[in-house]
Amino acid sequence: MSECITIPFMSEFEGRMLAGVKTATTRNKKYGNGGDLFSAFGHSFQLTKVNKVYLQDVCSTYYIQEGFKSQPEFIDCWKKLHPRKGYVLEQEVWLHEFKRVGLGV
C-alpha cells in the first residue's frame, strides 16, 4: 500500500518537474519507497524506485534525470545545498526516481 509522503523541492525545479525533465531527486535520507505518492507544485508524483547509491554514480549516470544539463551543473547545485559537507564522491545517498501522475491535487 502506498503512502502519502512529503519531499521538499526548491522552486527552481518546478518547470523541470512539470515538464517531465526532472524525474529523480537525490537526498541524504530516504523519504519513501517505490509506490509512495507525494505532491509538489500542486501536482501529484509517485516514487517508482528508491535506491542507495554513491553520489559519484548520481553525477555520472543520473544527472540528466535530476534535471541538469551537465555534471558540473549537478555538482554546483549539490555544493550549494550542502555547503558544510560539499560534494564527496564516495558519499552514500538515496536516489528517489519518480513520475508525474494524475492531473494535480
The 8 nearest C-alpha neighbors of each residue, nearest first, counted from 0:
[[1, 2, 34, 35, 33, 3, 32, 36],
 [0, 2, 35, 34, 36, 3, 33, 32],
 [3, 1, 35, 36, 4, 0, 34, 31],
 [2, 4, 36, 37, 35, 1, 5, 38],
 [3, 5, 37, 2, 36, 6, 35, 31],
 [4, 6, 37, 7, 3, 38, 30, 36],
 [5, 7, 8, 4, 30, 37, 39, 38],
 [6, 8, 5, 9, 39, 38, 10, 37],
 [9, 7, 10, 6, 12, 39, 13, 11],
 [8, 10, 11, 12, 7, 13, 39, 80],
 [9, 11, 12, 13, 8, 40, 14, 7],
 [10, 12, 9, 13, 14, 15, 8, 16],
 [13, 11, 15, 10, 14, 9, 16, 8],
 [12, 14, 16, 10, 15, 11, 17, 40],
 [15, 13, 17, 16, 12, 18, 11, 20],
 [14, 16, 20, 21, 18, 12, 13, 17],
 [17, 15, 21, 19, 13, 18, 14, 20],
 [16, 18, 14, 19, 15, 13, 99, 20],
 [19, 17, 15, 16, 20, 14, 21, 13],
 [20, 18, 16, 17, 21, 15, 22, 99],
 [19, 21, 15, 66, 18, 16, 22, 64],
 [20, 22, 66, 16, 65, 15, 64, 19],
 [23, 21, 64, 97, 96, 98, 20, 65],
 [24, 22, 96, 65, 64, 95, 97, 21],
 [23, 25, 95, 65, 94, 26, 96, 22],
 [26, 24, 94, 93, 95, 92, 23, 27],
 [25, 27, 93, 28, 92, 24, 94, 29],
 [26, 28, 92, 93, 29, 25, 91, 94],
 [29, 27, 26, 93, 30, 92, 25, 94],
 [28, 30, 93, 31, 26, 27, 49, 95],
 [31, 29, 28, 6, 4, 32, 5, 95],
 [32, 30, 29, 35, 4, 33, 49, 46],
 [31, 33, 35, 49, 34, 46, 48, 30],
 [32, 34, 47, 48, 46, 35, 49, 31],
 [33, 35, 1, 46, 47, 45, 32, 36],
 [36, 34, 1, 2, 46, 45, 33, 32],
 [37, 35, 45, 3, 44, 2, 4, 46],
 [38, 36, 4, 44, 3, 5, 43, 45],
 [37, 39, 43, 42, 44, 41, 40, 36],
 [40, 38, 41, 42, 43, 37, 8, 44],
 [39, 41, 42, 13, 38, 10, 17, 43],
 [42, 40, 39, 104, 103, 38, 43, 102],
 [43, 41, 103, 104, 39, 38, 40, 102],
 [44, 42, 38, 103, 100, 37, 99, 104],
 [43, 45, 99, 100, 37, 98, 36, 38],
 [46, 44, 36, 97, 98, 35, 34, 47],
 [45, 47, 97, 33, 34, 35, 96, 48],
 [46, 48, 33, 97, 96, 34, 45, 98],
 [47, 49, 33, 96, 46, 95, 50, 32],
 [48, 50, 95, 94, 32, 33, 96, 93],
 [51, 49, 94, 93, 52, 48, 95, 92],
 [50, 52, 93, 92, 94, 91, 49, 53],
 [53, 51, 92, 91, 93, 50, 54, 94],
 [52, 54, 91, 56, 55, 90, 89, 92],
 [53, 55, 57, 56, 88, 90, 92, 91],
 [54, 56, 88, 58, 53, 57, 59, 89],
 [57, 55, 59, 53, 54, 58, 60, 52],
 [58, 56, 61, 54, 60, 55, 59, 62],
 [57, 59, 55, 62, 56, 70, 60, 61],
 [58, 60, 56, 57, 55, 61, 62, 70],
 [61, 59, 57, 56, 58, 62, 63, 55],
 [60, 62, 57, 64, 63, 58, 65, 59],
 [61, 63, 65, 58, 64, 67, 57, 60],
 [62, 64, 67, 66, 65, 61, 68, 69],
 [65, 63, 22, 61, 66, 21, 23, 62],
 [64, 66, 62, 23, 21, 63, 24, 67],
 [65, 67, 21, 63, 64, 20, 15, 62],
 [68, 66, 63, 69, 62, 65, 73, 72],
 [67, 69, 63, 72, 66, 70, 62, 73],
 [70, 68, 72, 71, 67, 73, 62, 63],
 [69, 71, 73, 72, 58, 62, 74, 59],
 [72, 70, 74, 73, 69, 75, 58, 76],
 [71, 73, 75, 69, 70, 74, 67, 76],
 [74, 72, 70, 76, 71, 75, 67, 62],
 [75, 73, 71, 77, 76, 72, 78, 70],
 [76, 74, 78, 72, 77, 73, 71, 79],
 [77, 75, 79, 73, 78, 74, 80, 72],
 [78, 76, 74, 80, 79, 75, 81, 73],
 [79, 77, 85, 81, 75, 82, 76, 80],
 [78, 80, 76, 77, 81, 82, 75, 85],
 [79, 81, 77, 78, 82, 76, 85, 75],
 [82, 80, 78, 85, 79, 83, 84, 77],
 [83, 81, 85, 78, 79, 84, 80, 77],
 [84, 82, 81, 85, 78, 80, 79, 86],
 [85, 83, 81, 82, 86, 87, 78, 80],
 [84, 86, 78, 82, 81, 83, 87, 77],
 [85, 87, 78, 88, 77, 74, 84, 81],
 [86, 88, 90, 89, 85, 54, 84, 55],
 [89, 87, 55, 54, 90, 86, 53, 56],
 [88, 90, 53, 87, 54, 91, 55, 56],
 [91, 89, 87, 53, 54, 88, 92, 55],
 [90, 92, 53, 52, 54, 89, 51, 93],
 [93, 91, 27, 52, 51, 26, 53, 54],
 [92, 94, 51, 26, 25, 50, 29, 27],
 [93, 95, 25, 50, 49, 24, 51, 96],
 [96, 94, 49, 24, 23, 48, 25, 93],
 [97, 95, 23, 48, 47, 46, 22, 49],
 [98, 96, 46, 47, 22, 45, 23, 44],
 [99, 97, 45, 44, 22, 100, 46, 47],
 [98, 100, 44, 43, 45, 97, 101, 19],
 [99, 101, 44, 43, 98, 45, 102, 103],
 [102, 100, 103, 43, 99, 42, 44, 104],
 [101, 103, 42, 100, 104, 43, 99, 41],
 [102, 104, 42, 43, 101, 41, 100, 38],
 [103, 42, 41, 43, 102, 38, 101, 39]]
